[in-house]
Amino acid sequence: MKALLISRDTQLYAEISSQGAARVPPLNVATTRDSLRDALDRPLADSPGMVIVDISDADTADGDLLERLTRHYASAHFMLLTDNHHPDILIRAMRVGVREVLQLPLVHRALHEAIDRIAASAGVASVHDGKVLAFIACKGGSGATFISTNFGYALATLADKKVLLIDLHRQFGDATLYVSDQKPAMTLSDVCQQIARIDGPFLESCLVHVAPGFGVLAAADDPSQSVETKPEHIDIILRVARQHYDYILLDVGRQIDAVSLRALDTTDAIYPVLQLALPDIRDARRLLDIFRSLGYLTDHIRLIVNRYEKGGKLRLQDLHAALGAEVLHTIPNDYIAVTDSVNQGIPVLQLARGSPAARSLADLVEIVTARRIIETKSGLFDRLFGRSEVDY
């Protein structure tokens, strides 16, 4: 979709152009005009699909000019950017059918949501809309990184999905080490430094490719580089990723800061990972209290219990009663297979495909994708694990 921007603010033009270019399909801010008068004096030969008008410097006479411009570009969708100092113009805009009004300074998420609404009404459909799933550790050592990385491999391998995992650890992120011995050529910080370049192919080129359909965007080796990552960068990266991947997995770690909160705000589901131990349960309660205070829907928060052993003094029912959250899945205490997998940097599905941990990850794939991996006796699950449907 082509857009006409009416503003004297060159920084605003650069900002909207960068955000528009990151969309799929892109919003092309092809032309600018300094004012509404300039836009009427120099009309475009081809009507744009969208007209974005910055009225922060407008005066009362501009209400008439805006009305004339909406008649001139009758087929275009209008968006106003305002600092709330022009109520008369806003009233005139609503009377002529302008439905999208955004505050200045610009909030990128609000901008994209407004463009989404305009694109939907114009019949411009998004190419793709992947799901974002966040894995967050309730306590250090709970196993969230092992589960997120190995689940990503299982999702790509068993369900034939295109999967991206983003390591959001701000200090000492090591997600790639769990599933690969490759050294990352680019990290999340590098991508943020070149955020204006981001599109699907550029993002794909920055990944550690673990398997066909599964790549990891590594965290920076140097914690000091993490300051390059801003909340608005996460918005852009996830928006591009949704258009090119079926699932985007976030390994959040334990930190709750501006960057991780911006990522969590956009998720389709959050999976806190904990073990059945009192310190984990105590920290999980604190984490869930934070999520509730932020207004996150309870239905989107599902617990995963790692290193689970039946017959222990603490039961899943006790956990549910203590936390008031649903336990989505349990990963068994498969110490040898998991330790070997982590030490060798090889996914447990690849290293020990018949192990309890590998089978449990396959079950988690079925739960998340809401489809059975085994459909026939010769299905993919049977070929992977080398056993019959009866054995299952």
C-alpha positions as MATLAB code, in Angstrom:
seq = 'MKALLISRDTQLYAEISSQGAARVPPLNVATTRDSLRDALDRPLADSPGMVIVDISDADTADGDLLERLTRHYASAHFMLLTDNHHPDILIRAMRVGVREVLQLPLVHRALHEAIDRIAASAGVASVHDGKVLAFIACKGGSGATFISTNFGYALATLADKKVLLIDLHRQFGDATLYVSDQKPAMTLSDVCQQIARIDGPFLESCLVHVAPGFGVLAAADDPSQSVETKPEHIDIILRVARQHYDYILLDVGRQIDAVSLRALDTTDAIYPVLQLALPDIRDARRLLDIFRSLGYLTDHIRLIVNRYEKGGKLRLQDLHAALGAEVLHTIPNDYIAVTDSVNQGIPVLQLARGSPAARSLADLVEIVTARRIIETKSGLFDRLFGRSEVDY';
ca = [
       0.000    0.000    0.000;
       1.275    3.470   -0.894;
       0.963    6.318    1.567;
       1.188   10.104    1.421;
       2.601   11.731    4.578;
       1.774   15.374    5.278;
       4.250   16.720    7.840;
       7.203   19.064    8.224;
       8.872   16.678   10.662;
      11.652   14.798    8.844;
      12.258   12.582   11.869;
       8.607   11.537   11.851;
       8.915   10.700    8.149;
      11.970    8.516    8.818;
      10.170    6.794   11.698;
       6.999    5.988    9.752;
       8.976    4.929    6.674;
      11.064    2.504    8.751;
       8.001    1.033   10.450;
       6.130    0.757    7.159;
       9.023   -0.969    5.384;
       9.116   -3.657    8.105;
       5.546   -4.701    7.409;
       4.458   -7.545    5.144;
       3.208   -6.382    2.716;
       5.112   -3.109    3.214;
       3.586    0.325    3.631;
       5.451    2.517    1.158;
       5.584    6.167    2.237;
       6.368    7.256   -1.290;
       5.619   10.972   -1.089;
       5.530   13.777    1.461;
       4.022   17.246    1.577;
       4.817   19.995    4.089;
       1.226   21.001    4.802;
      -2.389   20.454    3.865;
      -2.183   23.510    1.602;
       0.894   22.053   -0.106;
      -0.908   18.730   -0.562;
      -3.849   20.437   -2.287;
      -1.630   22.651   -4.445;
       0.462   19.675   -5.587;
      -1.929   16.724   -5.877;
      -0.634   13.268   -6.752;
      -1.411   11.787  -10.155;
      -2.298    8.433   -8.566;
      -4.395    8.421   -5.434;
      -2.545    6.879   -2.449;
      -4.100    4.100   -0.437;
      -3.461    5.985    2.791;
      -2.994    9.638    3.716;
      -1.249   10.333    7.043;
      -1.682   13.904    8.281;
       0.365   15.438   11.086;
      -1.811   18.228   12.512;
       0.506   19.184   15.377;
       1.261   22.526   13.652;
      -2.218   23.047   12.207;
      -4.464   26.083   12.736;
      -8.252   26.442   12.622;
      -8.283   27.100    8.859;
      -6.794   23.681    8.244;
     -10.135   22.074    9.070;
     -11.484   23.279    5.715;
      -8.315   22.120    3.928;
      -8.582   18.664    5.475;
     -12.190   18.405    4.352;
     -11.212   19.331    0.782;
      -8.355   16.810    0.819;
     -10.633   13.956    1.899;
     -12.908   14.780   -1.044;
      -9.933   14.902   -3.435;
      -8.634   11.511   -2.290;
     -12.051    9.996   -1.736;
     -10.809    6.400   -2.072;
      -7.918    6.830    0.398;
      -7.941    5.965    4.090;
      -6.967    8.878    6.351;
      -4.971    8.795    9.583;
      -4.389   11.851   11.802;
      -1.410   12.341   14.104;
      -2.092   14.852   16.863;
      -0.803   16.303   20.118;
      -4.414   16.924   21.284;
      -4.198   20.692   20.784;
      -6.679   20.865   17.929;
     -10.114   19.618   19.075;
     -11.945   21.586   16.355;
     -10.003   19.872   13.576;
     -10.539   16.463   15.179;
     -14.298   17.043   15.238;
     -14.245   18.094   11.571;
     -12.149   15.016   10.752;
     -14.634   12.669   12.386;
     -17.511   14.277   10.488;
     -15.815   13.548    7.154;
     -15.154    9.934    8.076;
     -11.609    9.875    9.512;
     -11.507    6.935   11.925;
      -7.823    6.608   12.872;
      -6.352    9.256   15.191;
      -3.019    8.607   16.937;
      -1.168   10.473   19.651;
       2.210   12.117   19.189;
       4.923   11.182   19.976;
       4.167    8.071   17.967;
       3.675    4.721   19.661;
       4.783    2.074   17.175;
       2.398   -0.615   18.356;
      -0.581    1.730   18.030;
       0.602    2.735   14.558;
       0.750   -0.855   13.366;
      -2.628   -1.697   14.875;
      -4.154    1.273   13.048;
      -2.501    0.244    9.773;
      -3.780   -3.311   10.322;
      -7.336   -1.998   10.647;
      -6.983    0.125    7.527;
      -5.433   -2.758    5.586;
      -8.266   -5.076    6.651;
     -10.938   -2.584    5.558;
      -9.071   -2.094    2.258;
      -8.948   -5.833    1.678;
      -5.148   -6.024    1.966;
      -4.579   -9.266    3.853;
      -1.454  -10.113    5.794;
       0.648  -12.862    4.273;
       1.047  -14.729    7.548;
       0.375  -14.417   11.257;
       2.601  -16.658   13.335;
       2.042  -17.344   17.024;
       4.359  -15.979   19.711;
       4.949  -18.265   22.712;
       7.053  -17.149   25.690;
       8.917  -19.500   28.037;
       9.926  -17.870   31.309;
      11.758  -19.392   34.258;
      10.061  -19.073   37.629;
      13.394  -19.750   39.306;
      16.978  -20.066   38.125;
      17.791  -23.567   36.953;
      14.183  -24.524   36.284;
      15.024  -25.686   32.744;
      13.162  -23.079   30.688;
      15.975  -22.726   28.142;
      16.266  -26.488   27.657;
      12.510  -26.787   27.131;
      12.159  -23.790   24.792;
      15.085  -24.780   22.563;
      14.235  -28.470   22.395;
      10.542  -27.739   21.928;
      11.453  -25.502   18.981;
      13.381  -28.368   17.388;
      10.501  -30.770   18.055;
       7.948  -28.350   16.627;
       9.924  -27.932   13.398;
      10.798  -31.631   13.073;
       7.570  -33.336   14.116;
       4.923  -30.832   13.043;
       6.742  -29.470    9.974;
       6.490  -25.883   11.228;
       8.787  -22.969   10.521;
      10.071  -21.937   13.942;
      12.164  -19.037   15.240;
      13.521  -18.913   18.796;
      14.695  -15.548   20.146;
      17.045  -15.554   23.137;
      15.970  -12.561   25.239;
      18.432  -13.132   28.074;
      20.051   -9.740   28.645;
      23.090  -11.279   30.312;
      24.893  -14.451   29.302;
      22.211  -15.842   26.996;
      23.233  -19.302   25.807;
      20.186  -20.789   24.082;
      22.172  -21.746   20.971;
      24.530  -23.921   23.047;
      21.651  -26.228   23.964;
      21.000  -27.284   20.373;
      24.029  -26.347   18.261;
      27.806  -25.964   18.243;
      27.684  -23.153   15.669;
      28.954  -19.702   16.593;
      26.336  -17.029   15.868;
      27.362  -14.670   13.074;
      24.770  -12.131   14.270;
      23.009  -11.596   17.592;
      19.861   -9.859   18.750;
      21.912   -6.750   19.542;
      23.367   -6.736   16.021;
      19.864   -6.914   14.541;
      18.722   -4.023   16.750;
      21.661   -1.903   15.608;
      20.533   -2.451   11.995;
      16.790   -2.370   12.662;
      16.099   -0.215    9.587;
      17.289   -3.116    7.386;
      15.035   -5.743    8.878;
      12.839   -7.872    6.670;
      12.259  -11.600    6.360;
      15.441  -12.529    4.441;
      17.641  -10.326    6.632;
      16.220  -11.865    9.824;
      16.698  -15.377    8.427;
      20.334  -14.607    7.575;
      21.033  -13.650   11.200;
      19.982  -17.005   12.688;
      21.838  -20.081   13.826;
      20.136  -22.759   11.716;
      19.699  -25.828   13.896;
      17.519  -27.816   11.507;
      15.422  -27.186    8.391;
      12.671  -24.891    9.590;
      14.265  -24.071   12.964;
      16.597  -21.153   13.673;
      17.780  -19.330   16.787;
      18.439  -15.598   17.109;
      21.185  -15.610   19.721;
      21.651  -13.204   22.604;
      24.762  -11.037   22.679;
      27.927  -12.613   24.082;
      28.830   -9.357   25.812;
      26.161   -8.222   28.327;
      27.131   -4.594   27.706;
      25.788   -4.915   24.146;
      22.299   -5.688   25.446;
      21.712   -1.954   25.956;
      21.316   -1.757   22.175;
      18.023   -3.656   22.479;
      15.050   -1.331   22.963;
      11.371   -2.199   23.485;
      10.457   -0.661   20.120;
      13.013   -2.935   18.436;
      11.216   -5.964   19.846;
       7.950   -4.689   18.359;
       9.499   -4.482   14.896;
      11.310   -7.831   15.087;
       8.224   -9.703   16.262;
       6.027   -8.046   13.641;
       8.389   -9.177   10.876;
       8.799  -12.621   12.457;
       5.032  -13.197   12.629;
       4.874  -12.721    8.885;
       7.561  -15.317    8.125;
       7.362  -18.007   10.829;
       4.607  -20.292   12.078;
       5.837  -20.065   15.675;
       8.116  -17.565   17.410;
       9.429  -18.862   20.734;
      10.840  -16.430   23.295;
      13.338  -17.624   25.889;
      12.740  -14.837   28.370;
      14.868  -15.996   31.291;
      13.857  -14.525   34.642;
      14.223  -10.786   34.117;
      11.183   -8.541   34.001;
      12.240   -5.292   32.346;
      11.028   -2.958   29.610;
      12.245   -5.233   26.806;
      10.842   -8.483   28.204;
       7.542   -6.801   29.097;
       7.151   -5.473   25.566;
       7.757   -9.003   24.267;
       5.330  -10.556   26.764;
       2.667   -7.989   25.835;
       2.547   -9.416   22.301;
       2.476  -13.138   23.127;
      -0.301  -15.579   22.348;
       0.660  -17.734   25.355;
       3.095  -17.589   28.282;
       4.591  -20.778   29.726;
       6.173  -20.284   33.162;
       8.528  -23.216   33.832;
       9.082  -24.517   37.348;
       9.899  -27.651   39.337;
       7.815  -29.142   42.127;
       9.757  -27.549   44.969;
       8.728  -24.887   47.457;
      11.243  -22.225   46.289;
       9.983  -22.636   42.701;
       6.365  -22.410   43.818;
       7.070  -19.286   45.881;
       8.764  -17.557   42.932;
       6.010  -18.741   40.576;
       3.407  -17.085   42.806;
       5.310  -13.799   42.625;
       5.626  -14.061   38.865;
       1.922  -14.819   38.388;
       1.028  -11.902   40.652;
       3.049   -9.620   38.360;
       1.266  -11.006   35.299;
      -2.137  -10.462   36.900;
      -1.230   -6.896   37.875;
      -0.316   -6.286   34.233;
      -3.730   -7.512   33.126;
      -2.531  -10.639   31.311;
      -5.335  -13.112   30.691;
      -5.206  -16.148   32.969;
      -6.182  -18.403   30.064;
      -2.970  -17.420   28.257;
      -0.706  -18.464   31.147;
      -0.028  -22.214   31.320;
       2.469  -23.806   33.698;
       5.029  -26.385   32.591;
       6.459  -28.563   35.357;
       9.973  -29.761   34.629;
      11.777  -32.795   36.140;
       8.427  -34.157   37.275;
       8.316  -37.408   39.269;
       5.101  -39.144   40.201;
       4.634  -40.069   43.812;
       6.372  -37.049   45.317;
       5.125  -35.250   48.390;
       4.018  -32.284   46.292;
       1.352  -33.108   43.710;
       0.106  -31.259   40.648;
      -3.196  -30.669   42.436;
      -1.307  -28.889   45.209;
       0.437  -26.702   42.654;
      -2.825  -25.754   40.975;
      -4.411  -24.941   44.342;
      -1.438  -22.818   45.406;
      -1.075  -20.838   42.189;
      -4.533  -20.872   40.632;
      -3.068  -21.572   37.203;
      -3.437  -24.556   34.931;
      -0.590  -27.045   34.505;
      -0.345  -27.504   30.757;
       2.291  -30.238   30.693;
       4.963  -32.072   32.651;
       8.474  -32.976   31.502;
       9.758  -36.112   33.312;
      12.976  -36.222   35.313;
      15.133  -37.782   32.599;
      18.504  -36.709   33.984;
      20.891  -38.772   31.840;
      19.304  -38.009   28.451;
      18.868  -34.313   29.233;
      22.390  -33.906   30.616;
      23.901  -35.638   27.584;
      21.848  -33.422   25.288;
      22.916  -30.197   27.007;
      26.582  -31.196   27.261;
      26.786  -32.113   23.570;
      24.602  -29.276   22.272;
      22.360  -31.730   20.425;
      18.541  -31.706   20.724;
      17.341  -34.563   22.894;
      14.994  -35.708   20.108;
      18.012  -36.207   17.897;
      20.357  -37.653   20.535;
      18.007  -39.907   22.525;
      14.824  -40.146   20.498;
      13.274  -42.892   22.617;
      13.916  -41.183   25.945;
      11.076  -40.066   28.228;
      12.092  -36.412   27.757;
      11.940  -36.724   23.955;
       8.519  -38.387   24.079;
       7.234  -35.720   26.457;
       8.377  -32.949   24.098;
       6.543  -34.692   21.263;
       3.422  -34.731   23.438;
       3.857  -30.995   24.042;
       3.973  -30.427   20.271;
       0.616  -32.195   19.974;
      -0.870  -30.092   22.769;
       0.312  -26.742   21.377;
      -0.556  -27.455   17.742;
      -3.840  -29.166   18.693;
      -3.175  -32.012   16.286;
      -2.029  -35.589   16.543;
       1.467  -36.367   15.364;
       0.516  -40.025   14.834;
      -2.242  -40.463   12.304;
      -1.315  -43.826   10.883;
       1.015  -46.637   11.848;
       3.600  -45.271    9.425;
       3.254  -41.699   10.723;
       6.118  -39.367   11.439;
       6.066  -40.029   15.174;
       6.403  -43.784   14.568;
       9.274  -43.302   12.144;
      11.038  -41.018   14.602;
      10.682  -43.220   17.643;
      10.689  -46.567   15.885;
       7.657  -48.028   17.628;
       4.129  -49.020   16.712;
       0.897  -47.246   17.498;
       0.065  -50.041   19.964;
       3.243  -49.323   21.918;
       2.221  -45.694   22.180;
];
